[in-house]
Amino acid sequence: MNEIHYKIPWRARSSYPGHHSSQQKGGGLQFRHHVPLLNAPDPRRFDVRASLRDPFEQVYVRVYQQTSSIPVYVIADLSASMRYEGNHSKQDVVVDFVAAVSYAAYRTGDRFGFVGCGDTSTLPLVLPSTLNRAAGSGMAETLRETSFTATDSTGLVNAAALLGAKRALVFLISDFHFPEKLLIDTFATLAYHDVVPVVLWDTQEYKNLPNYGIARVRDQETGRSRTLLMRPKIKQEVAAIFEQRERALFATFTQFSRPPLFLNDGLEPDEVTRYFYQ
């Protein structure tokens, strides 16, 4: 199993104990403050020094910060462009990513859910938030057998409605080969959540192109294709377009959420962990 680790910069609100810093008072190890015994009637937390310092001779107890769980979701783009195969199959990377994140959530004590979206004419593939470890691995196997055939990614704007009311850590995984307006609309609907944009590219798409020869390119979503006579200038132009797109995505993502996590050649668990702890 690919092991990844994640963390959040905000305090969870859940009353269920877990791994993350929380706004809840409870049985954690992080000291919060002293309060009179009548405000927190737990004599096990009695503090002698704080009580002796009080000129009004009140009895004080220690209050600690609870660590709580959070919901974790993966929202995946199931459009046809996500079945591209270069150095790696994008669909296989999505499968591996879902399996890794679901296991990380289970190990951390968080609930895991999944929403897979294509175009608006197809029903989303949904796994409701759950603590069941087998559910996440089962969804990964379902994705392995699923045909990514949607003609666009417009269904992503409806994914937020399926996440529930609690603030969640959301991994949005896609190649983001769609219009800027759809990107902005999608992030606007997810503004309440902590979104990690996972950009799934493959170096075979834009870096490892031949210098010379005949190349036939095909848009997997529209089915249109064309033949190119490759030469170094065209290769450089394609690379420049992807570099420009990378800068544009970085600017948009940092405006709405976190910086993007680029996975250019398959899933590297350490790379995902470094994203959170660097």
C-alpha positions as CSV (number, residue, x, y, z in Angstrom):
1,M,0.0,0.0,0.0
2,N,1.3,3.4,-0.9
3,E,1.6,5.4,2.3
4,I,0.9,9.2,2.3
5,H,0.5,11.6,5.2
6,Y,-1.5,14.8,5.3
7,K,-2.3,17.6,7.7
8,I,-4.5,20.7,7.8
9,P,-3.7,24.3,8.9
10,W,-7.2,24.9,10.4
11,R,-8.9,23.6,13.5
12,A,-11.5,20.8,13.1
13,R,-14.9,21.3,14.6
14,S,-16.0,17.7,14.9
15,S,-16.9,16.3,18.3
16,Y,-15.5,12.9,17.3
17,P,-11.9,12.3,18.5
18,G,-9.2,12.1,15.9
19,H,-5.8,13.2,14.8
20,H,-6.2,16.9,14.0
21,S,-6.1,20.1,16.2
22,S,-9.7,21.0,17.1
23,Q,-11.9,23.8,18.5
24,Q,-13.4,21.3,20.9
25,K,-12.6,21.0,24.6
26,G,-11.9,17.4,25.7
27,G,-9.5,14.8,26.6
28,G,-6.5,15.8,24.5
29,L,-3.0,16.5,25.6
30,Q,-2.8,20.2,24.5
31,F,-3.4,22.5,27.5
32,R,-5.9,25.2,26.8
33,H,-6.6,27.2,30.0
34,H,-7.8,27.1,33.6
35,V,-11.5,27.4,34.5
36,P,-13.4,27.2,37.8
37,L,-14.5,23.7,38.8
38,L,-18.1,24.7,38.4
39,N,-17.6,25.6,34.7
40,A,-15.9,22.3,34.0
41,P,-16.9,19.8,36.7
42,D,-14.1,17.3,36.3
43,P,-12.1,17.0,39.5
44,R,-9.5,14.8,37.8
45,R,-8.2,18.0,36.2
46,F,-7.8,19.8,39.6
47,D,-4.8,22.2,39.5
48,V,-3.4,23.0,43.0
49,R,-1.2,25.9,42.0
50,A,-3.9,27.7,40.0
51,S,-6.3,27.3,42.9
52,L,-3.9,28.6,45.5
53,R,-3.1,31.7,43.4
54,D,-6.8,32.7,43.2
55,P,-7.5,35.4,45.8
56,F,-11.2,34.4,45.8
57,E,-10.2,30.8,46.8
58,Q,-12.0,29.2,43.9
59,V,-11.1,25.7,42.8
60,Y,-9.6,25.6,39.3
61,V,-9.3,22.7,36.9
62,R,-7.2,22.4,33.7
63,V,-9.0,22.3,30.3
64,Y,-7.4,20.6,27.4
65,Q,-7.8,20.8,23.6
66,Q,-9.3,17.8,22.0
67,T,-8.0,16.4,18.7
68,S,-10.7,15.6,16.3
69,S,-11.4,13.8,13.0
70,I,-12.3,15.5,9.7
71,P,-13.9,14.2,6.5
72,V,-11.6,13.6,3.6
73,Y,-12.8,13.4,0.0
74,V,-11.4,12.8,-3.4
75,I,-13.2,14.4,-6.3
76,A,-12.0,12.9,-9.6
77,D,-12.5,14.1,-13.1
78,L,-13.8,11.1,-15.1
79,S,-13.7,12.7,-18.5
80,A,-12.2,10.9,-21.5
81,S,-9.0,12.9,-21.4
82,M,-8.3,11.2,-18.1
83,R,-7.8,7.8,-19.8
84,Y,-4.7,9.1,-21.6
85,E,-1.8,6.6,-21.5
86,G,1.8,7.8,-21.8
87,N,4.5,6.9,-19.4
88,H,1.7,6.0,-17.1
89,S,-2.1,5.5,-17.4
90,K,-3.9,8.5,-15.9
91,Q,-6.8,6.2,-14.9
92,D,-4.4,3.9,-13.1
93,V,-2.9,6.9,-11.2
94,V,-6.4,8.0,-10.2
95,V,-7.1,4.4,-8.9
96,D,-3.8,4.4,-6.9
97,F,-4.4,7.9,-5.5
98,V,-7.9,6.9,-4.3
99,A,-6.6,3.8,-2.7
100,A,-3.7,5.7,-1.0
101,V,-5.8,8.5,0.3
102,S,-8.6,6.2,1.6
103,Y,-6.0,4.2,3.5
104,A,-4.4,7.3,4.9
105,A,-7.8,8.5,6.1
106,Y,-8.5,5.2,7.7
107,R,-5.1,5.1,9.4
108,T,-5.6,8.7,10.7
109,G,-9.1,8.0,11.9
110,D,-10.9,10.3,9.4
111,R,-13.9,9.5,7.3
112,F,-13.3,9.0,3.5
113,G,-15.6,9.8,0.6
114,F,-15.4,9.9,-3.1
115,V,-17.2,11.8,-5.9
116,G,-16.4,11.0,-9.6
117,C,-17.7,13.4,-12.2
118,G,-17.9,13.6,-15.9
119,D,-20.3,15.7,-17.9
120,T,-23.6,16.9,-16.5
121,S,-25.6,14.3,-18.5
122,T,-24.1,11.4,-16.5
123,L,-24.7,10.5,-12.9
124,P,-21.7,11.0,-10.6
125,L,-20.0,8.0,-9.1
126,V,-20.3,8.5,-5.3
127,L,-19.0,6.9,-2.1
128,P,-20.6,8.5,0.9
129,S,-18.2,9.5,3.7
130,T,-17.4,6.4,5.8
131,L,-14.9,4.9,8.3
132,N,-15.0,1.6,6.5
133,R,-11.6,0.7,5.3
134,A,-12.8,-1.7,2.6
135,A,-15.1,0.9,1.1
136,G,-12.2,3.0,-0.1
137,S,-10.3,0.1,-1.7
138,G,-13.6,-1.1,-3.2
139,M,-14.1,2.2,-4.8
140,A,-10.6,2.1,-6.2
141,E,-11.3,-1.3,-7.8
142,T,-14.6,0.1,-9.2
143,L,-12.7,3.0,-10.8
144,R,-10.3,0.5,-12.4
145,E,-13.2,-1.1,-14.2
146,T,-14.9,2.2,-15.1
147,S,-14.8,3.6,-18.6
148,F,-13.8,7.2,-18.5
149,T,-15.9,8.3,-21.5
150,A,-17.5,11.7,-20.6
151,T,-17.2,14.3,-23.3
152,D,-16.3,17.1,-20.8
153,S,-15.8,17.8,-17.1
154,T,-18.8,20.1,-16.4
155,G,-20.1,17.8,-13.7
156,L,-17.4,19.0,-11.4
157,V,-19.4,22.1,-10.5
158,N,-22.1,19.9,-8.9
159,A,-19.6,17.8,-6.7
160,A,-19.7,20.2,-3.8
161,A,-23.4,19.5,-3.1
162,L,-22.4,15.9,-2.4
163,L,-19.8,16.6,0.3
164,G,-21.9,17.3,3.3
165,A,-22.0,20.3,5.6
166,K,-18.8,19.8,7.5
167,R,-15.6,21.4,6.3
168,A,-13.5,18.7,4.6
169,L,-10.0,18.2,3.1
170,V,-10.8,17.7,-0.6
171,F,-8.4,16.3,-3.2
172,L,-9.6,17.5,-6.6
173,I,-7.8,15.4,-9.2
174,S,-7.9,16.2,-12.9
175,D,-5.7,17.1,-15.8
176,F,-7.6,20.4,-15.8
177,H,-7.7,20.5,-19.6
178,F,-10.9,22.5,-19.6
179,P,-11.9,26.2,-19.9
180,E,-10.9,28.7,-17.2
181,K,-14.6,29.5,-16.5
182,L,-15.3,25.9,-15.5
183,L,-12.2,25.9,-13.3
184,I,-13.3,29.1,-11.5
185,D,-16.9,28.0,-11.1
186,T,-15.8,24.6,-9.6
187,F,-13.6,26.3,-7.1
188,A,-16.3,28.8,-6.2
189,T,-18.6,25.9,-5.2
190,L,-15.8,24.4,-3.1
191,A,-14.8,27.6,-1.3
192,Y,-15.9,26.3,2.1
193,H,-13.6,23.4,2.0
194,D,-9.8,23.0,2.1
195,V,-9.1,22.0,-1.5
196,V,-5.9,20.4,-2.8
197,P,-5.7,20.6,-6.6
198,V,-4.0,17.5,-7.9
199,V,-2.9,18.1,-11.5
200,L,-2.4,14.9,-13.4
201,W,-0.2,15.3,-16.4
202,D,2.2,13.0,-18.2
203,T,5.6,14.1,-19.7
204,Q,4.8,12.1,-22.8
205,E,2.0,14.6,-23.5
206,Y,4.4,17.6,-24.0
207,K,8.0,16.9,-23.2
208,N,8.9,13.6,-24.8
209,L,7.7,14.4,-28.3
210,P,9.8,13.5,-31.4
211,N,11.9,16.2,-33.0
212,Y,11.0,14.9,-36.5
213,G,8.4,12.7,-38.0
214,I,4.7,12.4,-38.5
215,A,2.5,12.4,-35.4
216,R,-1.2,11.8,-35.2
217,V,-2.9,13.6,-32.3
218,R,-6.4,13.0,-31.1
219,D,-8.7,14.8,-28.7
220,Q,-10.1,11.9,-26.6
221,E,-13.2,13.9,-25.6
222,T,-14.3,15.2,-29.0
223,G,-12.9,12.4,-31.0
224,R,-11.3,14.9,-33.5
225,S,-7.8,14.1,-34.7
226,R,-5.2,15.7,-36.9
227,T,-1.8,14.8,-38.4
228,L,1.3,16.9,-37.5
229,L,4.6,17.0,-39.3
230,M,6.8,17.2,-36.2
231,R,9.9,19.5,-36.1
232,P,11.8,21.1,-33.2
233,K,9.8,24.4,-33.5
234,I,6.4,22.6,-33.0
235,K,7.9,20.6,-30.1
236,Q,9.0,23.8,-28.4
237,E,5.6,25.5,-29.0
238,V,3.8,22.6,-27.3
239,A,6.2,22.7,-24.3
240,A,5.7,26.4,-24.1
241,I,1.9,26.0,-24.1
242,F,2.1,23.6,-21.2
243,E,4.5,25.9,-19.3
244,Q,2.1,28.8,-19.7
245,R,-0.8,26.6,-18.6
246,E,1.1,25.5,-15.5
247,R,1.7,29.2,-14.5
248,A,-2.0,30.0,-15.1
249,L,-3.2,27.1,-13.0
250,F,-0.8,28.0,-10.2
251,A,-2.1,31.6,-10.2
252,T,-5.8,30.5,-10.2
253,F,-5.3,27.8,-7.5
254,T,-3.4,30.0,-5.1
255,Q,-6.1,32.6,-5.4
256,F,-8.9,30.1,-4.4
257,S,-7.2,27.5,-2.3
258,R,-3.8,25.8,-2.0
259,P,-1.0,25.7,-4.6
260,P,-1.3,22.8,-7.0
261,L,0.2,19.4,-6.5
262,F,1.6,18.3,-9.9
263,L,1.9,14.5,-10.5
264,N,3.7,14.4,-13.9
265,D,4.7,10.7,-13.9
266,G,2.5,8.6,-11.7
267,L,1.8,8.6,-8.0
268,E,4.8,9.2,-5.8
269,P,3.6,9.0,-2.1
270,D,6.6,10.8,-0.7
271,E,5.9,13.7,-3.1
272,V,2.3,14.0,-1.8
273,T,3.6,13.9,1.8
274,R,6.2,16.6,1.1
275,Y,3.4,18.8,-0.3
276,F,1.9,19.0,3.2
277,Y,5.1,19.0,5.3
278,Q,7.5,21.0,3.2
